[in-house]
Amino acid sequence: MGNILGIQLTCDALSTGFINCTRRKAAYVSRLEHNLIAIQTELQKLIEAKNDVMTRVANAEQQQLRRLNKVQGWLSRVEAVEAEVGELTRDSSQEIEKLCLGGYCSKNCKSSYKFGKKVSKKLQLVATLMDEGAFEVVAEKVPQPAVDEKPLQPTIVGLESTLIKFGDVL
């Protein structure tokens, strides 16, 4: 009767959860150098894909086609990621200097963890953009503008006799 709420946790379950959580977080630091190399490689592939799409768009626009909104949005996201990865690359030397024990530990764990997590997330974003960049069609025909019929200029009423006199003088 005294046992209203029974919670049963074993030390094994607690320690396994703690170890898994710690391992995931430590992976951001321990894989930092690997992820920095990978993000540079993947970014280069993304830039090449962007250039291919831009070439296709330029060719289509020369044929009086209009680029699709999803293509324009993708190009904008790629340019934004390029800038963000550039910032990460500039900051990477400072973070790598903080690493010790063969890159498995850091002098400033919190800073290296945050930076490693950013790099990992950007690497995932670059991979996602690569997948999204496989466009079959990059442009569409521009819809013809609706033709407005303009009425003929009306005859000038009341000045016909003046026009006739003026025409006789000429």
NUPATOR-638736 format. One record per residue (C-alpha): x, y, z. Coordinates in pm, 1 decimal, always signed. Layout:
residues N
          u          v          w
          X          Y          Z
...
***
This chain:
residues 170
          u          v          w
       +0.0       +0.0       +0.0
     +290.3     +234.1      +60.0
     +424.8     +183.9     -293.5
     +219.7     +427.5     -501.4
     +470.8     +492.3     -777.5
     +722.9     +229.9     -859.9
    +1018.3     +327.6    -1079.4
    +1270.5      +64.9    -1155.7
    +1596.3     +173.0    -1313.7
    +1896.9      -45.2    -1321.0
    +2248.8      +85.6    -1306.9
    +2314.5      -83.9    -1638.3
    +2039.2     +114.4    -1815.5
    +2156.1     +440.8    -1662.4
    +2520.3     +383.6    -1745.8
    +2440.9     +273.2    -2101.9
    +2231.3     +584.6    -2162.7
    +2499.6     +806.7    -2014.9
    +2775.9     +642.4    -2217.4
    +2578.9     +665.6    -2542.3
    +2501.7    +1032.2    -2483.1
    +2863.5    +1107.2    -2398.4
    +2987.6     +910.3    -2698.7
    +2759.9    +1105.2    -2937.0
    +2876.5    +1435.1    -2795.2
    +3242.0    +1331.0    -2793.4
    +3214.2    +1229.1    -3159.1
    +3167.8    +1594.2    -3254.9
    +3511.4    +1667.1    -3108.8
    +3690.7    +1347.9    -3209.6
    +3566.5    +1364.5    -3570.9
    +3620.4    +1738.9    -3608.8
    +3926.5    +1718.7    -3833.1
    +3769.0    +1443.7    -4043.7
    +3445.3    +1641.7    -4079.7
    +3634.0    +1957.9    -4179.9
    +3805.9    +1770.4    -4461.4
    +3477.2    +1607.9    -4562.2
    +3286.9    +1936.7    -4566.2
    +3548.5    +2094.3    -4794.5
    +3525.4    +1800.2    -5033.8
    +3146.0    +1796.6    -5031.8
    +3127.4    +2173.9    -5069.3
    +3348.8    +2154.0    -5377.7
    +3111.2    +1896.0    -5527.4
    +2816.4    +2121.4    -5441.0
    +2981.9    +2419.6    -5609.6
    +3040.7    +2210.0    -5921.3
    +2674.4    +2105.1    -5921.0
    +2570.1    +2469.5    -5873.7
    +2785.6    +2573.5    -6170.0
    +2628.1    +2301.3    -6385.0
    +2279.1    +2419.2    -6289.4
    +2375.7    +2781.4    -6358.3
    +2502.1    +2682.5    -6704.5
    +2176.5    +2502.5    -6777.9
    +1977.6    +2802.9    -6652.8
    +2181.2    +3044.8    -6866.6
    +2125.0    +2829.8    -7175.9
    +1752.7    +2811.1    -7103.3
    +1726.8    +3185.3    -7047.3
    +1891.7    +3247.2    -7384.4
    +1605.2    +3049.3    -7534.9
    +1355.8    +3287.8    -7372.0
    +1272.8    +3049.1    -7087.1
    +1231.7    +3151.4    -6723.4
    +1408.7    +2973.8    -6436.3
    +1190.5    +2784.7    -6192.9
    +1137.6    +2922.0    -5842.2
    +1263.4    +2599.8    -5684.5
    +1587.1    +2631.5    -5883.6
    +1629.0    +2992.1    -5772.8
    +1563.2    +2894.4    -5411.0
    +1816.7    +2612.4    -5429.7
    +2079.2    +2843.7    -5578.5
    +2018.3    +3094.2    -5298.4
    +2051.9    +2824.9    -5031.4
    +2373.9    +2698.0    -5190.2
    +2526.1    +3046.8    -5186.8
    +2428.4    +3089.8    -4821.8
    +2585.8    +2755.1    -4729.0
    +2901.8    +2848.5    -4920.5
    +2937.2    +3158.6    -4704.3
    +2864.9    +2968.2    -4382.2
    +3117.9    +2696.2    -4463.4
    +3370.2    +2968.5    -4546.1
    +3323.4    +3108.6    -4195.6
    +3363.9    +2763.5    -4042.4
    +3680.9    +2709.7    -4243.3
    +3826.9    +3039.7    -4123.2
    +3752.8    +2946.8    -3761.2
    +3872.1    +2588.2    -3796.7
    +4242.8    +2654.2    -3738.3
    +4171.3    +2799.4    -3393.0
    +3952.9    +2503.8    -3298.9
    +4204.0    +2248.8    -3426.7
    +4475.2    +2410.8    -3214.2
    +4257.5    +2345.9    -2908.0
    +4253.8    +1971.2    -2973.9
    +4484.5    +1740.7    -2780.0
    +4541.1    +1366.9    -2734.2
    +4538.0    +1304.2    -3107.5
    +4219.1    +1501.9    -3162.1
    +4012.3    +1300.9    -2913.0
    +4004.8    +1569.2    -2647.5
    +4003.2    +1947.1    -2634.7
    +4146.1    +2214.8    -2410.5
    +3805.7    +2383.2    -2424.7
    +3551.0    +2103.8    -2452.0
    +3240.2    +2320.3    -2470.7
    +3377.1    +2538.7    -2750.5
    +3505.8    +2241.2    -2949.8
    +3178.6    +2055.5    -2898.0
    +2973.3    +2349.3    -3028.7
    +3205.9    +2399.8    -3324.5
    +3213.3    +2027.7    -3404.3
    +2834.7    +2013.9    -3390.6
    +2810.0    +2311.2    -3630.3
    +3048.1    +2143.6    -3873.7
    +2854.7    +1817.2    -3854.2
    +2519.8    +1990.4    -3914.8
    +2660.7    +2188.7    -4210.4
    +2801.4    +1868.4    -4355.5
    +2452.1    +1717.1    -4340.2
    +2306.7    +2031.3    -4499.9
    +2559.8    +2019.7    -4784.0
    +2467.5    +1655.1    -4847.8
    +2097.4    +1745.1    -4848.1
    +2155.0    +2027.4    -5097.0
    +2349.7    +1790.1    -5320.8
    +2050.7    +1555.8    -5326.6
    +1806.8    +1840.8    -5394.9
    +2020.1    +1977.1    -5680.6
    +1942.2    +1699.2    -5927.4
    +1696.7    +1898.6    -6139.6
    +1546.4    +1744.5    -6450.8
    +1403.0    +2078.2    -6561.1
    +1551.6    +2414.6    -6462.7
    +1332.8    +2652.4    -6663.4
     +989.6    +2684.0    -6818.0
     +831.5    +2875.3    -7101.1
     +739.4    +3229.4    -7018.1
     +362.2    +3265.8    -7041.6
     +251.7    +3493.6    -7320.0
     +119.4    +3821.1    -7187.2
     -250.1    +3877.4    -7235.0
     -306.5    +4096.9    -7535.7
     -511.6    +4404.8    -7460.7
     -701.4    +4527.0    -7759.6
     -655.8    +4898.3    -7802.5
     -947.0    +5080.8    -7960.5
     -885.3    +5298.2    -8262.4
     -867.5    +5664.4    -8194.3
    -1210.9    +5816.6    -8222.8
    -1287.3    +6062.4    -8496.2
    -1263.5    +6419.7    -8385.9
    -1619.1    +6544.9    -8377.9
    -1681.8    +6910.9    -8447.8
    -1345.0    +6982.4    -8600.8
    -1404.5    +6803.7    -8929.9
    -1463.2    +7125.0    -9122.3
    -1145.3    +7277.3    -8982.2
     -950.1    +6968.8    -9085.7
    -1091.3    +6988.5    -9437.3
     -992.3    +7356.0    -9468.4
     -647.9    +7277.2    -9332.7
     -613.3    +6989.7    -9581.7
     -711.3    +7222.8    -9870.1
     -442.5    +7472.4    -9773.8
     -177.3    +7203.9    -9798.1
***
